[in-house]
Amino acid sequence: MSGLRVVPVWRHGQERLYVCLTDGRNVAWYDREAARINLLSEDSREDVLEALGPFLTGPVAVGPPPVPTPAELARLSLHPDDDLAPNRPGEALLVALDRDPAPPHRLRPDPRRRALLAEQTVGDALDRLDGVGWHALHSVPLPGGDRIHHLLIGPGGLFALHTLHARKQRVLVADPMVAVGRRAPRPLLRRLRADADRASYALTAEVHPVLALAGPATLSVTAPPREVRVLQDTDLAGLARLGGVLKPADVEALHAMARDRNTWARV
């Protein structure tokens, strides 16, 4: 075998190096993060290793691709338009700002920009939990134009997070009211509980509501809110310490269900 080409491809923030024949067919791929070369045919082993030689950074495992789990098969069967996993933090706001940008000479900053920054801050913190057995989905659409800002699934259970921009402002939580700075209080915790209930119905599993505050100066909670966690973005990493609720196979199965847009069509 000769004329093999190495083609880098980025998927969901991770790089794979595909080894291709001259007609474009793949014969292997190198997963750097897993340090593994997956061979589609053992006959091509030596040629593949030679082609990937300049790209290898240490010891690697070589062999056939692992057998996909039922959850992986479910993900592979999703149409790209139905897969929510590629959604970026604040995806819905990014689309809205692209379709309907604010006037260039607006006197006050577009509030969507502040909301986007908050969702990106919280979303980035949640994405960092991926390496410890958790999965985060962003901008999960609900019927009626609503959405769950972030859905977190892991060993400690399922959490529906609503993000609130509070940079350098005082936040007062008096269930169900939430006040940020000098703005009038809103019964935000009712919405959080309702969104979590809808998510529980869709996934047939208990989903816990979380209010995630991005950058508050101070936080005052008059009494522990019923069923709702109130966390600052700097505290979200603590969710990774929760466990004992879901087994790894259950986490993967729920993630496969949650990332399918059709799961949320009737809640």
C-alpha positions in Angstrom: 0.0 0.0 0.0 1.4 3.5 -0.9 0.3 7.1 -1.3 -1.4 7.3 2.1 -2.4 10.8 3.1 -2.9 12.1 6.7 -5.8 14.5 7.0 -6.5 16.4 10.3 -10.1 16.8 11.3 -11.5 18.7 14.3 -14.7 17.4 15.9 -16.2 18.9 19.1 -12.9 20.6 20.0 -10.8 17.4 19.6 -8.4 16.6 16.7 -8.3 13.3 14.9 -5.8 12.5 12.2 -7.3 10.3 9.5 -5.2 8.2 7.2 -6.7 8.0 3.7 -6.2 6.3 0.4 -5.7 8.3 -2.8 -9.5 7.8 -3.5 -10.4 9.4 -0.1 -11.3 6.2 1.7 -10.2 6.0 5.4 -8.0 3.1 6.5 -7.2 4.3 10.0 -7.4 7.3 12.4 -5.2 8.5 15.2 -6.9 9.8 18.4 -4.2 11.9 20.1 -6.2 12.3 23.4 -6.7 8.5 23.7 -3.2 7.8 22.3 -4.7 5.2 20.0 -4.5 4.3 16.3 -7.6 2.6 15.1 -7.1 0.4 12.1 -9.9 -0.6 9.8 -7.7 -3.4 8.3 -4.7 -5.1 10.0 -3.1 -5.5 6.6 -2.4 -1.8 6.5 -0.7 -1.6 9.9 2.9 -1.0 8.8 2.0 1.6 6.1 -0.3 3.4 8.5 2.4 3.6 11.2 4.9 4.9 8.6 2.5 7.6 7.4 1.6 8.7 11.0 5.2 8.5 12.2 5.9 12.3 12.1 2.7 12.9 14.1 3.1 10.5 16.9 4.1 12.1 20.3 4.7 9.0 22.4 3.6 5.4 22.9 0.3 4.5 21.2 -2.1 1.6 21.2 -2.8 0.1 17.8 -5.7 -2.1 16.9 -9.3 -2.3 15.5 -11.8 0.4 16.6 -13.5 -0.4 19.8 -17.0 -1.8 19.6 -19.4 1.1 20.1 -21.7 1.0 23.1 -25.5 1.3 22.7 -25.2 5.0 23.7 -22.6 5.6 21.1 -24.7 3.9 18.5 -27.6 6.1 19.4 -25.4 9.2 18.9 -24.1 8.0 15.6 -27.7 7.5 14.4 -28.7 11.1 15.0 -29.2 13.4 12.1 -26.8 16.4 12.5 -29.7 18.8 12.7 -31.1 16.9 15.7 -27.9 16.6 17.6 -27.6 19.3 20.4 -24.1 18.3 21.5 -22.3 20.7 19.1 -24.2 23.7 20.6 -21.9 26.3 22.0 -22.6 28.0 25.4 -25.1 30.8 24.5 -25.8 29.2 21.1 -29.4 30.6 20.9 -28.1 34.2 21.7 -25.3 33.9 19.2 -27.8 33.0 16.5 -30.1 35.8 17.5 -27.3 38.4 17.5 -26.2 37.2 14.1 -29.7 37.4 12.6 -30.7 40.6 14.3 -27.7 42.7 15.4 -28.1 45.7 17.6 -28.0 49.2 15.9 -24.3 50.3 15.7 -25.0 53.6 17.6 -27.1 52.1 20.5 -26.9 54.4 23.6 -26.9 51.4 26.0 -25.2 48.1 25.6 -27.3 45.3 24.1 -28.5 43.3 27.1 -28.2 40.1 25.0 -24.4 40.7 25.0 -24.3 40.6 28.8 -26.5 37.5 28.8 -24.2 35.8 26.3 -21.1 36.6 28.3 -22.7 35.0 31.4 -23.7 31.9 29.5 -20.3 31.6 28.0 -18.7 31.9 31.4 -20.9 29.3 33.0 -20.7 27.0 30.0 -17.0 27.1 29.9 -16.9 26.1 33.6 -19.3 23.2 32.9 -17.3 22.0 29.8 -14.2 21.6 32.0 -16.0 18.8 33.9 -16.1 16.7 30.8 -12.9 14.9 31.7 -14.2 13.7 35.1 -17.3 11.8 33.8 -19.8 14.7 33.2 -21.5 15.9 30.0 -22.8 19.4 29.4 -25.4 20.4 26.8 -26.1 24.1 26.0 -29.1 26.0 24.8 -31.5 23.0 25.0 -34.7 24.1 23.2 -38.1 23.7 24.7 -41.5 24.1 23.0 -42.9 27.6 23.1 -39.5 29.3 22.5 -38.2 28.5 26.0 -34.8 26.9 26.6 -32.6 25.4 29.3 -29.4 27.4 29.3 -27.3 24.4 30.3 -28.0 20.7 31.1 -25.4 18.9 33.1 -25.3 15.1 33.4 -22.9 13.1 35.5 -22.3 10.7 38.4 -24.1 13.2 40.8 -27.3 13.3 38.7 -28.9 15.8 36.3 -28.9 19.5 36.7 -30.8 22.2 34.7 -28.9 25.5 35.0 -30.2 29.0 34.4 -27.5 31.6 34.0 -27.8 35.1 35.3 -25.4 38.0 34.5 -24.5 39.7 37.7 -21.1 41.1 37.2 -20.0 43.3 40.1 -23.6 43.6 41.3 -25.4 42.6 44.5 -27.7 39.6 44.2 -30.5 39.0 46.7 -32.4 35.7 46.6 -35.7 35.5 48.5 -37.5 32.4 47.1 -39.1 32.8 44.6 -37.7 36.3 43.9 -34.3 37.2 42.6 -33.0 40.8 42.5 -29.8 41.8 40.7 -28.4 45.3 41.5 -31.1 47.9 41.4 -33.4 46.0 39.1 -36.8 45.0 40.3 -37.0 41.4 41.8 -38.4 38.7 39.5 -39.9 35.3 40.5 -37.1 33.6 38.6 -36.9 30.5 40.9 -40.4 29.5 39.7 -39.2 29.3 36.2 -36.2 27.3 37.2 -38.3 24.7 38.9 -40.7 24.6 36.0 -37.8 24.0 33.5 -36.4 21.3 35.7 -39.8 19.6 35.8 -40.1 19.7 32.0 -36.6 18.2 31.7 -37.5 15.5 34.2 -40.5 14.6 32.2 -38.5 14.4 28.9 -35.7 12.3 30.3 -37.8 10.2 32.8 -35.2 11.0 35.5 -35.0 13.6 38.3 -33.5 16.9 37.2 -32.4 19.4 39.8 -32.7 23.2 39.1 -29.6 25.4 39.6 -29.3 29.2 39.4 -25.8 30.0 38.2 -24.6 33.6 38.8 -21.9 35.0 36.7 -19.5 37.3 38.6 -21.7 38.8 41.4 -20.1 41.2 43.8 -22.1 39.8 46.8 -24.7 37.1 47.2 -27.4 37.1 49.9 -29.9 34.3 50.3 -32.6 34.9 52.9 -33.3 31.2 53.3 -32.3 28.1 51.4 -34.6 28.0 48.3 -36.8 25.0 47.9 -35.1 22.4 45.6 -32.9 25.1 43.9 -29.1 25.3 44.2 -27.7 28.9 43.9 -24.1 28.8 42.8 -21.6 31.3 41.5 -19.7 30.5 38.4 -16.6 30.0 40.5 -18.3 27.3 42.5 -19.5 25.1 39.6 -16.5 22.9 39.7 -17.7 21.6 43.1 -20.5 19.7 41.3 -17.8 17.3 40.1 -17.5 16.1 43.7 -21.1 14.8 43.7 -21.5 11.2 43.0 -23.3 8.0 43.9 -26.4 8.7 41.9 -25.8 7.5 38.3 -23.5 4.7 37.0 -21.3 5.5 34.0 -23.6 3.5 31.6 -26.6 5.5 32.9 -24.8 8.8 32.3 -24.0 7.9 28.7 -27.5 6.7 28.1 -29.1 9.9 29.5 -26.6 12.0 27.5 -27.5 10.2 24.3 -31.2 10.8 25.0 -30.8 14.4 26.0 -28.7 15.4 23.0 -31.5 14.4 20.6 -33.6 17.4 19.8 -36.7 15.2 19.4 -36.5 14.3 23.1 -37.7 17.8 24.0 -40.4 18.2 21.4 -43.4 17.4 23.7 -42.5 18.8 27.1 
